Amino acid sequence: MIRLSTAAMVARTLSRESELRGLAQLVGHGDVCLDIGAAYGMYTFPLARLVGRRGQVHSFEPLRVPYRILERARRAAGAGQVIATNAALGPRNGRQRLRLPYRFGLLPNHGWAHLLTDVKRPDESGGRTMEVPVYSIDHICETRRIPWVNFMKVDVEGFESAVLEGGLRTIERQRPALLLEIEDRHLDKYGLAADDVVEPLLGMGYRMHIWWRGRWQRTHEVAHRRRNYLFSTRHL
């Protein structure tokens, strides 16, 4: 039996994102999921519970502190179906600079860390820069021999389009459900807008949804008050 009490406690403490309640409609036993920008495992551990021992959750977190907490929670939970990697995902393999902003010039804001590749409007607040390994989704799927991906969660502070670019072969062939954070405040630093993320996916046959009143509902616009949007080719 999978012991997820520790991980579930971490997830509940860190966030109350309503979309977590809709995962069961997207992910089932034996599925394979990617959690990109996993942080402390807010999505990783609910996904692990849904896929069970026969499934897999590949979680990627480039920052050392959140990654260590994620890995510690994975071990405590006995979640062998979770493969945690201390790296970022992007359009291609390599090493890239990552910016970790600080609050009040003192406290690291892990939730706003972002890759500096193609940044048009740099963050001028205090913080530090580090180099991190970066892989593409297609590379991960090929080297790990992942036969099929059912679901991806991507929360990378405005770098979502670049991450998807690195997974075009996988996405075009397999059409996984995609849960993306889309916020203008993060996209703006890359010189992008919400349509730059949404339109290519709609052109591939995806439909956009939000979690509202206990179910996934179709939507045709990105609203300022909402962060997460589901893209699926299935009728939900």
ChimeraX commands (.cxc) that place a marker at each C-alpha (Angstrom):
marker #1 position 0.00,0.00,0.00 radius 0.5
marker #1 position 1.30,3.47,-0.91 radius 0.5
marker #1 position 1.98,5.65,2.12 radius 0.5
marker #1 position 1.16,9.18,0.93 radius 0.5
marker #1 position 0.16,10.78,4.23 radius 0.5
marker #1 position 3.36,12.85,4.52 radius 0.5
marker #1 position 3.22,13.99,0.90 radius 0.5
marker #1 position -0.48,14.75,1.11 radius 0.5
marker #1 position 0.11,16.88,4.19 radius 0.5
marker #1 position 2.81,18.83,2.34 radius 0.5
marker #1 position 0.48,19.37,-0.60 radius 0.5
marker #1 position -2.45,20.53,1.55 radius 0.5
marker #1 position -0.24,22.90,3.51 radius 0.5
marker #1 position 1.28,24.55,0.47 radius 0.5
marker #1 position -1.76,25.17,-1.69 radius 0.5
marker #1 position -5.49,24.86,-2.13 radius 0.5
marker #1 position -5.54,24.91,-5.93 radius 0.5
marker #1 position -9.02,23.78,-6.93 radius 0.5
marker #1 position -7.75,22.06,-10.08 radius 0.5
marker #1 position -6.31,19.29,-7.90 radius 0.5
marker #1 position -9.87,18.06,-7.43 radius 0.5
marker #1 position -10.24,17.58,-11.18 radius 0.5
marker #1 position -7.21,15.36,-11.69 radius 0.5
marker #1 position -9.19,12.15,-11.22 radius 0.5
marker #1 position -11.12,12.94,-14.41 radius 0.5
marker #1 position -7.86,13.16,-16.36 radius 0.5
marker #1 position -5.53,10.55,-14.84 radius 0.5
marker #1 position -6.07,6.90,-14.03 radius 0.5
marker #1 position -4.33,3.79,-12.76 radius 0.5
marker #1 position -1.24,2.94,-14.79 radius 0.5
marker #1 position -0.97,6.33,-16.51 radius 0.5
marker #1 position 2.27,8.27,-17.04 radius 0.5
marker #1 position 2.42,11.94,-16.00 radius 0.5
marker #1 position 4.98,14.74,-16.15 radius 0.5
marker #1 position 5.03,17.36,-13.40 radius 0.5
marker #1 position 7.16,20.19,-14.79 radius 0.5
marker #1 position 7.97,22.81,-12.20 radius 0.5
marker #1 position 7.11,20.40,-9.41 radius 0.5
marker #1 position 8.27,22.58,-6.49 radius 0.5
marker #1 position 7.46,20.65,-3.27 radius 0.5
marker #1 position 5.15,18.12,-4.92 radius 0.5
marker #1 position 1.76,19.79,-4.74 radius 0.5
marker #1 position 0.72,17.94,-7.92 radius 0.5
marker #1 position 3.26,15.12,-7.84 radius 0.5
marker #1 position 1.76,13.25,-4.91 radius 0.5
marker #1 position -1.93,13.47,-5.87 radius 0.5
marker #1 position -0.87,12.23,-9.32 radius 0.5
marker #1 position 1.13,9.40,-7.74 radius 0.5
marker #1 position -1.94,8.28,-5.84 radius 0.5
marker #1 position -4.01,8.26,-9.04 radius 0.5
marker #1 position -1.54,6.37,-11.23 radius 0.5
marker #1 position -0.73,3.79,-8.56 radius 0.5
marker #1 position 2.20,1.40,-8.57 radius 0.5
marker #1 position 1.77,0.54,-12.24 radius 0.5
marker #1 position 2.01,4.17,-13.36 radius 0.5
marker #1 position 4.75,6.79,-13.30 radius 0.5
marker #1 position 5.08,10.45,-12.33 radius 0.5
marker #1 position 8.20,12.16,-13.67 radius 0.5
marker #1 position 8.72,15.33,-11.63 radius 0.5
marker #1 position 11.17,18.09,-12.54 radius 0.5
marker #1 position 12.33,20.84,-10.17 radius 0.5
marker #1 position 15.52,22.85,-10.88 radius 0.5
marker #1 position 15.94,24.50,-7.47 radius 0.5
marker #1 position 17.88,22.51,-4.89 radius 0.5
marker #1 position 15.84,23.29,-1.78 radius 0.5
marker #1 position 12.39,22.42,-3.18 radius 0.5
marker #1 position 13.88,19.40,-4.94 radius 0.5
marker #1 position 15.38,18.07,-1.69 radius 0.5
marker #1 position 12.05,18.49,0.11 radius 0.5
marker #1 position 10.28,16.78,-2.80 radius 0.5
marker #1 position 12.70,13.87,-2.77 radius 0.5
marker #1 position 12.52,13.55,1.01 radius 0.5
marker #1 position 8.72,13.47,0.87 radius 0.5
marker #1 position 8.84,10.92,-1.95 radius 0.5
marker #1 position 10.96,8.59,0.18 radius 0.5
marker #1 position 8.81,9.10,3.26 radius 0.5
marker #1 position 5.70,8.32,1.22 radius 0.5
marker #1 position 7.20,5.20,-0.28 radius 0.5
marker #1 position 6.17,6.52,-3.70 radius 0.5
marker #1 position 8.38,4.43,-5.96 radius 0.5
marker #1 position 6.32,5.45,-8.99 radius 0.5
marker #1 position 7.67,9.00,-8.66 radius 0.5
marker #1 position 10.92,9.79,-10.48 radius 0.5
marker #1 position 12.16,13.18,-9.24 radius 0.5
marker #1 position 14.81,15.06,-11.24 radius 0.5
marker #1 position 16.75,18.15,-10.17 radius 0.5
marker #1 position 16.51,19.91,-13.53 radius 0.5
marker #1 position 14.41,22.26,-15.65 radius 0.5
marker #1 position 12.70,21.47,-18.94 radius 0.5
marker #1 position 12.93,23.64,-22.03 radius 0.5
marker #1 position 13.13,23.64,-25.83 radius 0.5
marker #1 position 16.48,21.83,-25.97 radius 0.5
marker #1 position 19.10,20.13,-23.80 radius 0.5
marker #1 position 21.92,22.09,-22.20 radius 0.5
marker #1 position 22.68,24.29,-19.24 radius 0.5
marker #1 position 20.90,27.60,-18.74 radius 0.5
marker #1 position 20.87,30.41,-16.23 radius 0.5
marker #1 position 18.01,30.52,-13.76 radius 0.5
marker #1 position 17.00,33.58,-11.73 radius 0.5
marker #1 position 15.83,33.13,-8.14 radius 0.5
marker #1 position 14.18,36.40,-7.00 radius 0.5
marker #1 position 14.28,37.48,-3.36 radius 0.5
marker #1 position 11.46,39.04,-1.37 radius 0.5
marker #1 position 12.52,42.17,0.49 radius 0.5
marker #1 position 16.05,41.45,-0.71 radius 0.5
marker #1 position 16.34,38.63,1.86 radius 0.5
marker #1 position 13.92,35.74,1.34 radius 0.5
marker #1 position 14.20,33.50,-1.75 radius 0.5
marker #1 position 10.93,33.39,-3.70 radius 0.5
marker #1 position 11.11,29.86,-5.08 radius 0.5
marker #1 position 7.69,30.17,-6.69 radius 0.5
marker #1 position 8.91,32.94,-9.02 radius 0.5
marker #1 position 12.20,31.38,-10.13 radius 0.5
marker #1 position 12.55,31.42,-13.92 radius 0.5
marker #1 position 14.99,30.62,-16.70 radius 0.5
marker #1 position 16.69,33.63,-18.25 radius 0.5
marker #1 position 16.70,32.22,-21.79 radius 0.5
marker #1 position 14.91,34.68,-24.15 radius 0.5
marker #1 position 13.97,37.03,-21.30 radius 0.5
marker #1 position 13.01,40.42,-22.76 radius 0.5
marker #1 position 12.23,42.25,-19.52 radius 0.5
marker #1 position 14.64,41.13,-16.77 radius 0.5
marker #1 position 13.57,41.14,-13.14 radius 0.5
marker #1 position 15.41,44.03,-11.49 radius 0.5
marker #1 position 14.59,42.99,-7.93 radius 0.5
marker #1 position 17.15,41.39,-5.65 radius 0.5
marker #1 position 18.05,37.74,-6.05 radius 0.5
marker #1 position 20.68,35.44,-7.41 radius 0.5
marker #1 position 21.44,33.63,-10.64 radius 0.5
marker #1 position 22.59,30.03,-11.01 radius 0.5
marker #1 position 23.19,27.56,-13.82 radius 0.5
marker #1 position 20.92,24.53,-14.05 radius 0.5
marker #1 position 20.64,21.51,-16.37 radius 0.5
marker #1 position 17.81,21.68,-18.90 radius 0.5
marker #1 position 16.26,18.84,-20.92 radius 0.5
marker #1 position 13.49,18.68,-23.48 radius 0.5
marker #1 position 10.32,16.63,-23.02 radius 0.5
marker #1 position 11.08,14.68,-26.19 radius 0.5
marker #1 position 14.58,13.85,-24.92 radius 0.5
marker #1 position 13.22,12.65,-21.57 radius 0.5
marker #1 position 10.61,10.45,-23.24 radius 0.5
marker #1 position 13.17,8.96,-25.61 radius 0.5
marker #1 position 15.99,8.32,-23.12 radius 0.5
marker #1 position 13.69,6.98,-20.41 radius 0.5
marker #1 position 11.78,4.91,-22.94 radius 0.5
marker #1 position 8.45,6.33,-21.88 radius 0.5
marker #1 position 5.98,4.75,-24.31 radius 0.5
marker #1 position 3.07,7.11,-23.67 radius 0.5
marker #1 position 2.36,10.29,-21.71 radius 0.5
marker #1 position -1.22,10.85,-20.53 radius 0.5
marker #1 position -0.92,14.12,-18.62 radius 0.5
marker #1 position 1.49,17.03,-18.17 radius 0.5
marker #1 position 1.36,19.84,-15.64 radius 0.5
marker #1 position 3.56,22.80,-16.60 radius 0.5
marker #1 position 4.09,25.69,-14.17 radius 0.5
marker #1 position 7.30,27.48,-15.12 radius 0.5
marker #1 position 6.63,31.19,-14.62 radius 0.5
marker #1 position 6.07,32.23,-18.23 radius 0.5
marker #1 position 8.35,29.66,-19.91 radius 0.5
marker #1 position 5.47,27.31,-20.75 radius 0.5
marker #1 position 5.62,27.79,-24.55 radius 0.5
marker #1 position 9.33,26.97,-24.61 radius 0.5
marker #1 position 8.75,23.81,-22.58 radius 0.5
marker #1 position 6.01,22.68,-24.98 radius 0.5
marker #1 position 8.29,23.44,-27.94 radius 0.5
marker #1 position 10.69,20.85,-26.58 radius 0.5
marker #1 position 7.90,18.28,-26.52 radius 0.5
marker #1 position 6.24,18.82,-29.89 radius 0.5
marker #1 position 6.88,15.28,-31.14 radius 0.5
marker #1 position 5.39,13.80,-27.98 radius 0.5
marker #1 position 2.43,16.19,-27.91 radius 0.5
marker #1 position 1.58,15.85,-31.60 radius 0.5
marker #1 position 1.73,12.05,-31.49 radius 0.5
marker #1 position 0.13,11.34,-28.11 radius 0.5
marker #1 position -2.12,14.34,-27.37 radius 0.5
marker #1 position -1.69,14.27,-23.55 radius 0.5
marker #1 position -3.88,16.48,-21.40 radius 0.5
marker #1 position -1.99,19.67,-20.50 radius 0.5
marker #1 position -2.56,21.72,-17.36 radius 0.5
marker #1 position -0.74,25.03,-17.83 radius 0.5
marker #1 position -0.25,28.11,-15.72 radius 0.5
marker #1 position -0.97,31.11,-17.95 radius 0.5
marker #1 position -0.45,34.53,-16.40 radius 0.5
marker #1 position 0.42,37.74,-18.22 radius 0.5
marker #1 position 2.63,38.94,-15.35 radius 0.5
marker #1 position 4.98,36.01,-15.98 radius 0.5
marker #1 position 4.64,35.85,-19.77 radius 0.5
marker #1 position 5.43,39.53,-20.05 radius 0.5
marker #1 position 9.08,39.10,-19.08 radius 0.5
marker #1 position 9.51,36.86,-22.15 radius 0.5
marker #1 position 7.68,39.35,-24.38 radius 0.5
marker #1 position 4.72,36.99,-24.71 radius 0.5
marker #1 position 0.97,37.16,-24.14 radius 0.5
marker #1 position -1.62,34.50,-23.31 radius 0.5
marker #1 position -2.56,34.04,-26.98 radius 0.5
marker #1 position 1.01,32.99,-27.74 radius 0.5
marker #1 position 0.43,29.95,-25.52 radius 0.5
marker #1 position -3.22,29.26,-26.31 radius 0.5
marker #1 position -3.49,29.66,-30.09 radius 0.5
marker #1 position -0.92,27.01,-31.11 radius 0.5
marker #1 position -2.66,24.44,-28.91 radius 0.5
marker #1 position -6.10,25.28,-30.26 radius 0.5
marker #1 position -4.62,24.92,-33.74 radius 0.5
marker #1 position -3.58,21.38,-32.81 radius 0.5
marker #1 position -7.14,20.45,-31.92 radius 0.5
marker #1 position -7.00,21.07,-28.17 radius 0.5
marker #1 position -9.91,22.63,-26.30 radius 0.5
marker #1 position -9.36,24.92,-23.31 radius 0.5
marker #1 position -11.08,24.30,-19.96 radius 0.5
marker #1 position -11.20,25.69,-16.44 radius 0.5
marker #1 position -12.17,23.92,-13.22 radius 0.5
marker #1 position -15.39,25.58,-12.14 radius 0.5
marker #1 position -18.18,24.43,-9.82 radius 0.5
marker #1 position -16.84,20.93,-9.49 radius 0.5
marker #1 position -16.18,20.12,-13.14 radius 0.5
marker #1 position -14.06,21.01,-16.14 radius 0.5
marker #1 position -15.85,23.60,-18.26 radius 0.5
marker #1 position -14.95,24.90,-21.70 radius 0.5
marker #1 position -13.68,28.45,-21.92 radius 0.5
marker #1 position -12.50,30.64,-24.78 radius 0.5
marker #1 position -10.51,33.24,-22.91 radius 0.5
marker #1 position -7.77,33.65,-20.34 radius 0.5
marker #1 position -8.99,35.72,-17.39 radius 0.5
marker #1 position -6.80,37.79,-15.06 radius 0.5
marker #1 position -8.32,36.23,-11.95 radius 0.5
marker #1 position -7.42,32.64,-12.94 radius 0.5
marker #1 position -4.02,30.93,-13.21 radius 0.5
marker #1 position -4.52,27.38,-14.50 radius 0.5
marker #1 position -6.02,26.16,-17.77 radius 0.5
marker #1 position -6.55,22.63,-18.98 radius 0.5
marker #1 position -6.05,21.73,-22.63 radius 0.5
marker #1 position -7.56,18.43,-23.73 radius 0.5
marker #1 position -8.63,16.76,-26.96 radius 0.5
marker #1 position -11.16,14.67,-25.06 radius 0.5
marker #1 position -14.74,15.61,-24.34 radius 0.5
marker #1 position -14.89,16.15,-20.58 radius 0.5
marker link #1:1,2 radius 0.2
marker link #1:2,3 radius 0.2
marker link #1:3,4 radius 0.2
marker link #1:4,5 radius 0.2
marker link #1:5,6 radius 0.2
marker link #1:6,7 radius 0.2
marker link #1:7,8 radius 0.2
marker link #1:8,9 radius 0.2
marker link #1:9,10 radius 0.2
marker link #1:10,11 radius 0.2
marker link #1:11,12 radius 0.2
marker link #1:12,13 radius 0.2
marker link #1:13,14 radius 0.2
marker link #1:14,15 radius 0.2
marker link #1:15,16 radius 0.2
marker link #1:16,17 radius 0.2
marker link #1:17,18 radius 0.2
marker link #1:18,19 radius 0.2
marker link #1:19,20 radius 0.2
marker link #1:20,21 radius 0.2
marker link #1:21,22 radius 0.2
marker link #1:22,23 radius 0.2
marker link #1:23,24 radius 0.2
marker link #1:24,25 radius 0.2
marker link #1:25,26 radius 0.2
marker link #1:26,27 radius 0.2
marker link #1:27,28 radius 0.2
marker link #1:28,29 radius 0.2
marker link #1:29,30 radius 0.2
marker link #1:30,31 radius 0.2
marker link #1:31,32 radius 0.2
marker link #1:32,33 radius 0.2
marker link #1:33,34 radius 0.2
marker link #1:34,35 radius 0.2
marker link #1:35,36 radius 0.2
marker link #1:36,37 radius 0.2
marker link #1:37,38 radius 0.2
marker link #1:38,39 radius 0.2
marker link #1:39,40 radius 0.2
marker link #1:40,41 radius 0.2
marker link #1:41,42 radius 0.2
marker link #1:42,43 radius 0.2
marker link #1:43,44 radius 0.2
marker link #1:44,45 radius 0.2
marker link #1:45,46 radius 0.2
marker link #1:46,47 radius 0.2
marker link #1:47,48 radius 0.2
marker link #1:48,49 radius 0.2
marker link #1:49,50 radius 0.2
marker link #1:50,51 radius 0.2
marker link #1:51,52 radius 0.2
marker link #1:52,53 radius 0.2
marker link #1:53,54 radius 0.2
marker link #1:54,55 radius 0.2
marker link #1:55,56 radius 0.2
marker link #1:56,57 radius 0.2
marker link #1:57,58 radius 0.2
marker link #1:58,59 radius 0.2
marker link #1:59,60 radius 0.2
marker link #1:60,61 radius 0.2
marker link #1:61,62 radius 0.2
marker link #1:62,63 radius 0.2
marker link #1:63,64 radius 0.2
marker link #1:64,65 radius 0.2
marker link #1:65,66 radius 0.2
marker link #1:66,67 radius 0.2
marker link #1:67,68 radius 0.2
marker link #1:68,69 radius 0.2
marker link #1:69,70 radius 0.2
marker link #1:70,71 radius 0.2
marker link #1:71,72 radius 0.2
marker link #1:72,73 radius 0.2
marker link #1:73,74 radius 0.2
marker link #1:74,75 radius 0.2
marker link #1:75,76 radius 0.2
marker link #1:76,77 radius 0.2
marker link #1:77,78 radius 0.2
marker link #1:78,79 radius 0.2
marker link #1:79,80 radius 0.2
marker link #1:80,81 radius 0.2
marker link #1:81,82 radius 0.2
marker link #1:82,83 radius 0.2
marker link #1:83,84 radius 0.2
marker link #1:84,85 radius 0.2
marker link #1:85,86 radius 0.2
marker link #1:86,87 radius 0.2
marker link #1:87,88 radius 0.2
marker link #1:88,89 radius 0.2
marker link #1:89,90 radius 0.2
marker link #1:90,91 radius 0.2
marker link #1:91,92 radius 0.2
marker link #1:92,93 radius 0.2
marker link #1:93,94 radius 0.2
marker link #1:94,95 radius 0.2
marker link #1:95,96 radius 0.2
marker link #1:96,97 radius 0.2
marker link #1:97,98 radius 0.2
marker link #1:98,99 radius 0.2
marker link #1:99,100 radius 0.2
marker link #1:100,101 radius 0.2
marker link #1:101,102 radius 0.2
marker link #1:102,103 radius 0.2
marker link #1:103,104 radius 0.2
marker link #1:104,105 radius 0.2
marker link #1:105,106 radius 0.2
marker link #1:106,107 radius 0.2
marker link #1:107,108 radius 0.2
marker link #1:108,109 radius 0.2
marker link #1:109,110 radius 0.2
marker link #1:110,111 radius 0.2
marker link #1:111,112 radius 0.2
marker link #1:112,113 radius 0.2
marker link #1:113,114 radius 0.2
marker link #1:114,115 radius 0.2
marker link #1:115,116 radius 0.2
marker link #1:116,117 radius 0.2
marker link #1:117,118 radius 0.2
marker link #1:118,119 radius 0.2
marker link #1:119,120 radius 0.2
marker link #1:120,121 radius 0.2
marker link #1:121,122 radius 0.2
marker link #1:122,123 radius 0.2
marker link #1:123,124 radius 0.2
marker link #1:124,125 radius 0.2
marker link #1:125,126 radius 0.2
marker link #1:126,127 radius 0.2
marker link #1:127,128 radius 0.2
marker link #1:128,129 radius 0.2
marker link #1:129,130 radius 0.2
marker link #1:130,131 radius 0.2
marker link #1:131,132 radius 0.2
marker link #1:132,133 radius 0.2
marker link #1:133,134 radius 0.2
marker link #1:134,135 radius 0.2
marker link #1:135,136 radius 0.2
marker link #1:136,137 radius 0.2
marker link #1:137,138 radius 0.2
marker link #1:138,139 radius 0.2
marker link #1:139,140 radius 0.2
marker link #1:140,141 radius 0.2
marker link #1:141,142 radius 0.2
marker link #1:142,143 radius 0.2
marker link #1:143,144 radius 0.2
marker link #1:144,145 radius 0.2
marker link #1:145,146 radius 0.2
marker link #1:146,147 radius 0.2
marker link #1:147,148 radius 0.2
marker link #1:148,149 radius 0.2
marker link #1:149,150 radius 0.2
marker link #1:150,151 radius 0.2
marker link #1:151,152 radius 0.2
marker link #1:152,153 radius 0.2
marker link #1:153,154 radius 0.2
marker link #1:154,155 radius 0.2
marker link #1:155,156 radius 0.2
marker link #1:156,157 radius 0.2
marker link #1:157,158 radius 0.2
marker link #1:158,159 radius 0.2
marker link #1:159,160 radius 0.2
marker link #1:160,161 radius 0.2
marker link #1:161,162 radius 0.2
marker link #1:162,163 radius 0.2
marker link #1:163,164 radius 0.2
marker link #1:164,165 radius 0.2
marker link #1:165,166 radius 0.2
marker link #1:166,167 radius 0.2
marker link #1:167,168 radius 0.2
marker link #1:168,169 radius 0.2
marker link #1:169,170 radius 0.2
marker link #1:170,171 radius 0.2
marker link #1:171,172 radius 0.2
marker link #1:172,173 radius 0.2
marker link #1:173,174 radius 0.2
marker link #1:174,175 radius 0.2
marker link #1:175,176 radius 0.2
marker link #1:176,177 radius 0.2
marker link #1:177,178 radius 0.2
marker link #1:178,179 radius 0.2
marker link #1:179,180 radius 0.2
marker link #1:180,181 radius 0.2
marker link #1:181,182 radius 0.2
marker link #1:182,183 radius 0.2
marker link #1:183,184 radius 0.2
marker link #1:184,185 radius 0.2
marker link #1:185,186 radius 0.2
marker link #1:186,187 radius 0.2
marker link #1:187,188 radius 0.2
marker link #1:188,189 radius 0.2
marker link #1:189,190 radius 0.2
marker link #1:190,191 radius 0.2
marker link #1:191,192 radius 0.2
marker link #1:192,193 radius 0.2
marker link #1:193,194 radius 0.2
marker link #1:194,195 radius 0.2
marker link #1:195,196 radius 0.2
marker link #1:196,197 radius 0.2
marker link #1:197,198 radius 0.2
marker link #1:198,199 radius 0.2
marker link #1:199,200 radius 0.2
marker link #1:200,201 radius 0.2
marker link #1:201,202 radius 0.2
marker link #1:202,203 radius 0.2
marker link #1:203,204 radius 0.2
marker link #1:204,205 radius 0.2
marker link #1:205,206 radius 0.2
marker link #1:206,207 radius 0.2
marker link #1:207,208 radius 0.2
marker link #1:208,209 radius 0.2
marker link #1:209,210 radius 0.2
marker link #1:210,211 radius 0.2
marker link #1:211,212 radius 0.2
marker link #1:212,213 radius 0.2
marker link #1:213,214 radius 0.2
marker link #1:214,215 radius 0.2
marker link #1:215,216 radius 0.2
marker link #1:216,217 radius 0.2
marker link #1:217,218 radius 0.2
marker link #1:218,219 radius 0.2
marker link #1:219,220 radius 0.2
marker link #1:220,221 radius 0.2
marker link #1:221,222 radius 0.2
marker link #1:222,223 radius 0.2
marker link #1:223,224 radius 0.2
marker link #1:224,225 radius 0.2
marker link #1:225,226 radius 0.2
marker link #1:226,227 radius 0.2
marker link #1:227,228 radius 0.2
marker link #1:228,229 radius 0.2
marker link #1:229,230 radius 0.2
marker link #1:230,231 radius 0.2
marker link #1:231,232 radius 0.2
marker link #1:232,233 radius 0.2
marker link #1:233,234 radius 0.2
marker link #1:234,235 radius 0.2
marker link #1:235,236 radius 0.2
view
